[in-house]
Amino acid sequence: MINLERASENTNKVKTFAIALFAFSILCSVTLAEASMLLLAGVLVLGYYRENDPLSLFARIKGQPLFRPWMFYLAAGLLSALFALDTGKALRYLPSDLIKYACFAVLFAGLKKDGLAVMSRFYAAGAAFVAAAGIAEALWGFHINGNFDLRAGAFSNPVRFGEIMVIAATFVFSRLLASGDTETRAIWKTHVPALVLIFSAIVLSQSRGPYLGFAVMVGLMFWFGIPSRKKVARWSLAFLLIGGFISLLNPAFRDRLTGTPGVQPAGAVNYGDSSVGINIRLELWRLGFRMFSDRPILGVGPANVKSAFKRYHPAPIAYQETWGSIHNLYLHHMAERGLIGLAALLTLFGAMLALAMRNFRAERNAYTLWALTILPPYFIMNLTEISFQHIHTSFAVFMALAASTNSVSPDRSSL
């Protein structure tokens, strides 16, 4: 009996370590995030086979939220891959879709109420650390070059860095707004500096998509009014003041905000022009629509945009001969997976949003507020990127949804 108790205690310690490692590393290291997910999955499976009937495993998996939308999404990807231009490449890509589903399944099973506090501490600490690293990168560029042409982008490219920071900012902001009276002082001491760092990092990323996502998030916080719209309004004023101060020091920031599509062809790039990114994306969107128009039902196949690029666009776009991303998740799915793939993606996103709304209606807390107010901005940020395909961002959103669901649900002892 003592051995069983010790084994259970050790298992809980490993589980806590896995949650803490995942929450911190999802902001900066794909390798560590995947390793922590594998560790957490191993702990869950071990506990399941120790305490439950293994034959009921599949029935419990089917009972998860989002199981059917996920199966539709995975099946649509497989169907598209079977008829892809390069079937082998498409099939080799599909495990990445399965990994995303596995991440949500493991987080849903493992991130129970007793693990939310650990996740919160390490995610907030990791966000502050990564934000500080991004700010330091931009300041170093200013020290070396005398300007802010070097954008904040610690551990990833500036756009993805900005998206990572928006997801983290939403969490920290939710904690500040929804914290109870007994924890307000402690939360204030740690989360206010973290939020200031994270917001400054978003500004210095000079990424338009994250700017828009952050603005939508603040608007949603105001709309849902936890605990009061006056508090959100005061924070909004603080964000404007911080952003305005940084913009006074950073002409590149103002240029990116006011940049518009240029008149030169996409292949001819003036690297000092703030409209370069806009021009490239417009040309890539046109390319994606041509691929979709040619194969509207199933697309060219998952991971086939790059291999099919020359077939639909013989000339290079800007500084690359070929591109593997359409830089718009929805057009990217239309190009790669056709109407069936787009329908599967929208079904999954709709189910995620519906789950977040149900959780928020059941209980208004920091976790349900986080999930509900990050999903619409996340969907919007995917209009200029394909961040659903990237682990840093997609796994963080799955963590928000799992935390939201388990914060209002009875603890589950298994998958």
Wavefront OBJ file of the C-alpha trace (Angstrom):
o trace
v 0.000 0.000 0.000
v 2.867 2.330 0.874
v 4.515 1.566 -2.463
v 1.291 2.410 -4.284
v 1.015 5.720 -2.431
v 4.615 6.573 -3.239
v 4.077 5.645 -6.870
v 0.995 7.862 -7.020
v 2.876 10.734 -5.370
v 5.774 10.397 -7.801
v 3.376 10.263 -10.726
v 1.745 13.500 -9.589
v 5.150 15.156 -9.299
v 6.064 14.132 -12.833
v 2.701 15.358 -14.081
v 3.174 18.727 -12.356
v 6.660 19.022 -13.840
v 5.318 18.239 -17.326
v 2.598 20.900 -17.035
v 5.073 23.503 -15.765
v 7.584 22.706 -18.509
v 4.918 22.863 -21.198
v 3.464 26.155 -19.958
v 6.893 27.819 -19.934
v 8.407 26.258 -23.060
v 5.421 26.725 -25.379
v 6.520 30.352 -25.600
v 10.058 29.631 -26.744
v 10.902 25.998 -27.585
v 9.008 23.573 -29.808
v 11.290 20.710 -28.757
v 10.654 21.179 -25.040
v 6.931 21.715 -25.582
v 6.614 18.463 -27.526
v 8.775 16.600 -24.995
v 6.616 17.817 -22.112
v 3.483 16.768 -23.998
v 4.939 13.296 -24.516
v 5.840 13.086 -20.831
v 2.359 14.181 -19.760
v 0.766 11.692 -22.156
v 2.902 8.894 -20.718
v 1.867 9.765 -17.173
v -1.803 9.831 -18.158
v -1.695 6.497 -19.973
v 0.177 4.886 -17.070
v -2.408 6.148 -14.606
v -5.241 5.056 -16.851
v -4.048 1.473 -17.159
v -3.332 1.313 -13.441
v -6.807 2.430 -12.348
v -9.279 1.746 -15.159
v -10.533 -0.806 -17.622
v -8.346 -0.416 -20.739
v -11.218 -1.451 -23.007
v -13.142 1.717 -22.158
v -10.294 3.965 -23.356
v -11.715 4.492 -26.837
v -15.193 5.253 -25.524
v -13.749 7.955 -23.283
v -11.735 9.449 -26.129
v -14.910 9.732 -28.210
v -16.602 11.567 -25.352
v -14.160 14.465 -25.481
v -15.295 17.926 -26.553
v -14.387 18.599 -30.183
v -13.837 14.905 -30.988
v -16.127 14.941 -34.023
v -14.890 18.261 -35.465
v -11.331 17.031 -35.072
v -12.123 13.750 -36.823
v -13.764 15.681 -39.670
v -10.665 17.858 -39.965
v -8.277 14.888 -39.945
v -10.398 12.947 -42.437
v -10.579 15.934 -44.794
v -6.795 16.240 -44.678
v -6.356 12.552 -45.458
v -8.798 12.708 -48.376
v -6.985 15.697 -49.835
v -3.612 13.976 -49.379
v -4.738 10.881 -51.271
v -5.486 13.008 -54.348
v -2.620 15.500 -53.947
v -0.216 16.550 -56.677
v 2.541 15.014 -54.544
v 0.798 12.320 -52.507
v 3.908 11.199 -50.659
v 4.706 14.682 -49.405
v 1.088 15.263 -48.405
v 0.875 12.013 -46.451
v 4.157 12.738 -44.681
v 2.707 16.047 -43.486
v -0.471 14.592 -41.959
v 1.141 13.475 -38.660
v 1.505 17.170 -37.796
v -2.301 17.457 -37.887
v -2.563 14.398 -35.667
v -0.048 15.896 -33.225
v -2.235 18.993 -32.878
v -5.223 16.831 -32.005
v -3.112 14.784 -29.584
v -2.000 17.999 -27.885
v -5.573 19.080 -27.228
v -6.499 15.566 -26.046
v -3.570 15.371 -23.632
v -4.131 18.880 -22.270
v -7.841 18.236 -21.858
v -7.069 15.067 -19.892
v -4.092 16.314 -17.913
v -4.654 20.007 -17.227
v -7.199 19.562 -14.452
v -8.166 22.077 -11.805
v -5.290 21.054 -9.541
v -2.817 21.873 -12.309
v -4.183 25.257 -13.355
v -2.285 27.213 -10.702
v 1.039 25.691 -11.792
v 0.248 26.361 -15.429
v -0.664 29.959 -14.626
v 2.547 30.724 -12.760
v 4.885 29.204 -15.311
v 3.038 30.549 -18.347
v 3.024 34.103 -16.966
v 6.691 33.828 -15.975
v 7.612 32.429 -19.375
v 5.695 35.185 -21.136
v 7.515 37.880 -19.165
v 10.878 36.231 -19.879
v 10.265 35.886 -23.616
v 8.866 39.426 -23.828
v 11.968 40.786 -22.094
v 14.169 38.836 -24.511
v 12.286 40.300 -27.480
v 12.558 43.833 -26.126
v 16.281 43.319 -25.501
v 16.696 42.163 -29.098
v 15.041 45.323 -30.454
v 17.064 47.561 -28.117
v 20.272 45.816 -29.132
v 19.437 46.533 -32.756
v 18.936 50.177 -31.871
v 22.277 50.224 -30.051
v 24.098 48.724 -33.041
v 22.265 50.401 -35.933
v 20.803 53.542 -34.391
v 17.272 52.558 -35.465
v 14.533 50.018 -34.756
v 14.771 48.158 -38.059
v 15.573 45.039 -36.029
v 12.145 43.898 -34.865
v 11.509 42.044 -31.609
v 11.281 38.342 -32.343
v 12.952 36.300 -29.616
v 13.033 32.549 -30.355
v 10.923 32.972 -33.531
v 10.265 35.369 -36.392
v 8.730 38.759 -35.456
v 5.216 37.961 -36.703
v 4.963 34.675 -34.847
v 6.563 36.298 -31.819
v 3.853 38.955 -31.884
v 1.137 36.296 -32.088
v 2.675 34.366 -29.186
v 2.730 37.545 -27.139
v -0.915 38.390 -27.938
v -2.037 34.982 -26.640
v 0.054 35.479 -23.501
v -1.162 39.063 -23.033
v -4.752 37.839 -23.164
v -4.040 35.367 -20.378
v -2.275 37.902 -18.148
v -4.977 40.512 -18.795
v -7.683 37.958 -17.972
v -5.980 37.148 -14.681
v -5.802 40.829 -13.761
v -9.440 41.476 -14.607
v -10.973 38.327 -13.131
v -8.852 37.870 -9.995
v -10.752 37.723 -6.717
v -10.325 40.193 -3.875
v -8.126 37.815 -1.873
v -5.586 37.420 -4.679
v -5.755 40.871 -6.283
v -2.673 42.282 -4.524
v -0.466 39.276 -5.341
v -1.683 39.198 -8.942
v -1.118 42.948 -9.286
v 2.527 42.728 -8.160
v 3.438 40.054 -10.699
v 1.045 40.444 -13.613
v 1.085 44.216 -14.127
v 4.835 44.297 -14.891
v 4.398 41.190 -17.040
v 1.583 42.789 -19.045
v 3.591 45.981 -19.606
v 6.553 43.926 -20.847
v 4.380 41.780 -23.100
v 2.541 44.730 -24.626
v 5.818 46.567 -25.254
v 7.163 43.447 -26.960
v 4.075 43.296 -29.192
v 4.615 46.913 -30.221
v 8.309 46.313 -30.949
v 7.511 43.228 -33.049
v 6.170 45.717 -35.624
v 3.660 43.102 -36.826
v 0.311 44.326 -38.106
v -1.581 41.074 -37.533
v -0.739 40.950 -33.814
v -1.586 44.661 -33.517
v -5.053 43.939 -34.875
v -5.421 40.812 -32.762
v -4.511 42.696 -29.596
v -6.982 45.487 -30.386
v -9.782 42.964 -30.961
v -8.908 41.213 -27.700
v -9.153 44.445 -25.708
v -12.474 45.187 -27.394
v -13.790 41.770 -26.359
v -12.608 42.311 -22.788
v -14.563 45.565 -22.774
v -17.630 43.885 -24.290
v -17.793 41.093 -21.721
v -17.044 43.538 -18.924
v -15.214 41.527 -16.283
v -15.289 42.933 -13.660
v -16.173 46.318 -15.069
v -15.811 48.171 -18.315
v -14.229 51.098 -16.494
v -11.244 48.957 -15.538
v -10.816 47.778 -19.143
v -11.099 51.390 -20.328
v -8.322 52.457 -17.944
v -6.091 49.690 -19.212
v -6.896 50.668 -22.804
v -5.708 54.193 -22.068
v -2.499 52.788 -20.582
v -1.923 50.707 -23.709
v -2.395 53.780 -25.909
v 0.068 55.781 -23.825
v 2.706 53.041 -23.876
v 2.235 52.449 -27.596
v 2.309 56.166 -28.316
v 5.516 56.654 -26.337
v 7.244 53.789 -28.144
v 6.057 55.090 -31.521
v 7.613 58.491 -30.805
v 10.969 56.759 -30.444
v 10.410 54.389 -33.337
v 9.688 55.783 -36.836
v 9.640 52.218 -38.194
v 6.610 51.534 -36.004
v 4.702 54.473 -37.505
v 5.700 53.439 -41.030
v 4.312 49.941 -40.552
v 1.039 51.277 -39.190
v 0.567 53.604 -42.163
v 2.001 51.299 -44.834
v -0.204 50.628 -47.873
v 0.221 48.371 -50.907
v 2.835 49.704 -53.303
v 2.530 49.968 -57.043
v 5.655 47.992 -57.944
v 5.249 44.327 -58.948
v 5.690 41.815 -56.158
v 8.945 40.549 -57.629
v 10.583 43.976 -57.392
v 11.122 44.790 -53.741
v 12.459 47.926 -52.149
v 13.652 46.543 -48.806
v 13.272 49.893 -47.076
v 9.617 50.147 -48.065
v 7.134 49.366 -45.277
v 4.669 48.039 -47.871
v 6.892 45.084 -48.842
v 5.076 42.615 -46.588
v 1.683 43.797 -47.825
v 2.684 43.428 -51.479
v 4.070 39.944 -50.932
v 0.936 38.789 -49.144
v -1.372 40.161 -51.838
v 0.566 38.282 -54.498
v 0.565 35.090 -52.423
v -3.186 35.399 -51.901
v -3.691 35.670 -55.647
v -1.517 32.590 -56.071
v -3.561 30.673 -53.503
v -6.789 31.558 -55.244
v -5.369 30.329 -58.574
v -4.508 26.986 -56.979
v -7.990 26.773 -55.490
v -9.644 27.687 -58.802
v -7.738 24.882 -60.523
v -8.566 22.240 -57.888
v -11.561 23.572 -55.901
v -12.758 20.400 -54.170
v -9.623 18.864 -52.656
v -6.886 21.384 -53.480
v -3.306 20.638 -54.475
v -2.742 18.634 -51.287
v -1.392 19.294 -47.774
v 2.168 20.700 -47.805
v 2.016 20.960 -51.618
v 2.003 24.750 -52.022
v 5.782 24.959 -52.323
v 6.142 22.045 -54.734
v 3.273 23.407 -56.873
v 4.488 27.012 -56.726
v 6.289 27.140 -60.098
v 3.351 25.486 -61.803
v 1.092 28.398 -60.867
v 3.626 31.226 -60.510
v 6.769 30.740 -62.662
v 8.329 34.024 -61.519
v 9.711 34.494 -57.992
v 7.854 36.590 -55.465
v 10.118 39.172 -53.855
v 13.254 37.610 -52.430
v 12.213 33.936 -52.707
v 11.973 31.684 -55.747
v 9.218 29.632 -54.138
v 6.984 29.964 -51.099
v 5.438 27.253 -48.947
v 2.838 29.457 -47.271
v -0.005 31.543 -48.681
v 0.150 33.700 -45.515
v -3.590 33.368 -44.937
v -4.754 30.210 -43.182
v -8.135 30.134 -44.901
v -6.786 30.702 -48.413
v -3.985 28.272 -47.585
v -6.549 25.579 -46.767
v -8.530 26.413 -49.892
v -5.365 26.026 -51.981
v -4.123 22.860 -50.278
v -7.343 21.107 -49.217
v -10.096 22.723 -51.271
v -13.630 23.428 -50.141
v -13.782 20.240 -48.077
v -10.665 21.207 -46.146
v -11.896 24.760 -45.601
v -15.265 23.467 -44.373
v -13.485 21.144 -41.934
v -11.309 23.985 -40.623
v -14.262 26.341 -40.143
v -16.245 23.567 -38.440
v -13.390 22.993 -36.002
v -12.949 26.709 -35.318
v -16.690 27.147 -34.833
v -16.796 24.243 -32.382
v -13.842 25.687 -30.446
v -15.577 29.046 -30.134
v -18.869 27.414 -29.117
v -17.080 25.415 -26.406
v -15.375 28.555 -25.090
v -18.726 30.361 -24.988
v -20.397 27.492 -23.103
v -17.591 27.474 -20.562
v -17.841 31.234 -20.051
v -21.591 31.048 -19.555
v -21.138 28.236 -17.031
v -18.568 30.130 -14.955
v -16.936 33.512 -15.428
v -13.321 33.114 -14.360
v -9.894 34.036 -15.713
v -9.564 30.832 -17.747
v -12.955 30.979 -19.435
v -12.394 34.678 -20.158
v -8.968 33.887 -21.647
v -10.285 31.256 -24.033
v -13.280 33.292 -25.146
v -11.333 36.491 -25.776
v -8.336 34.906 -27.532
v -10.168 32.761 -30.093
v -11.645 35.569 -32.270
v -8.318 37.492 -32.343
v -6.538 34.229 -33.137
v -8.877 33.567 -36.045
v -8.268 37.124 -37.270
v -4.477 36.850 -36.984
v -4.694 33.811 -39.242
v -5.902 36.110 -42.021
v -2.298 37.209 -42.591
v -0.457 34.101 -41.367
v -0.975 30.357 -40.972
v -0.332 30.282 -37.232
v -2.710 27.329 -36.728
v 0.009 25.290 -38.451
v 2.647 26.384 -35.926
v 3.149 24.756 -32.540
v 3.961 27.883 -30.502
v 0.585 29.431 -31.256
v -1.776 26.502 -31.842
v -0.659 24.610 -28.717
v -1.060 27.761 -26.603
v -4.631 28.198 -27.856
v -5.360 24.533 -27.090
v -3.992 25.115 -23.585
v -6.385 28.045 -23.166
v -9.336 25.941 -24.290
v -8.381 22.969 -22.095
v -7.884 25.229 -19.059
v -11.220 26.892 -19.748
v -13.070 23.585 -20.031
v -11.504 21.959 -16.987
v -11.934 25.062 -14.828
v -15.700 24.570 -14.988
v -15.852 20.770 -15.319
v -15.501 18.027 -12.705
v -12.017 16.517 -12.704
v -11.664 13.545 -15.009
v -9.543 10.610 -14.011
v -8.784 9.530 -17.557
v -8.827 10.447 -21.179
l 1 2 3 4 5 6 7 8 9 10 11 12 13 14 15 16 17 18 19 20 21 22 23 24 25 26 27 28 29 30 31 32 33 34 35 36 37 38 39 40 41 42 43 44 45 46 47 48 49 50 51 52 53 54 55 56 57 58 59 60 61 62 63 64 65 66 67 68 69 70 71 72 73 74 75 76 77 78 79 80 81 82 83 84 85 86 87 88 89 90 91 92 93 94 95 96 97 98 99 100 101 102 103 104 105 106 107 108 109 110 111 112 113 114 115 116 117 118 119 120 121 122 123 124 125 126 127 128 129 130 131 132 133 134 135 136 137 138 139 140 141 142 143 144 145 146 147 148 149 150 151 152 153 154 155 156 157 158 159 160 161 162 163 164 165 166 167 168 169 170 171 172 173 174 175 176 177 178 179 180 181 182 183 184 185 186 187 188 189 190 191 192 193 194 195 196 197 198 199 200 201 202 203 204 205 206 207 208 209 210 211 212 213 214 215 216 217 218 219 220 221 222 223 224 225 226 227 228 229 230 231 232 233 234 235 236 237 238 239 240 241 242 243 244 245 246 247 248 249 250 251 252 253 254 255 256 257 258 259 260 261 262 263 264 265 266 267 268 269 270 271 272 273 274 275 276 277 278 279 280 281 282 283 284 285 286 287 288 289 290 291 292 293 294 295 296 297 298 299 300 301 302 303 304 305 306 307 308 309 310 311 312 313 314 315 316 317 318 319 320 321 322 323 324 325 326 327 328 329 330 331 332 333 334 335 336 337 338 339 340 341 342 343 344 345 346 347 348 349 350 351 352 353 354 355 356 357 358 359 360 361 362 363 364 365 366 367 368 369 370 371 372 373 374 375 376 377 378 379 380 381 382 383 384 385 386 387 388 389 390 391 392 393 394 395 396 397 398 399 400 401 402 403 404 405 406 407 408 409 410 411 412 413 414 415
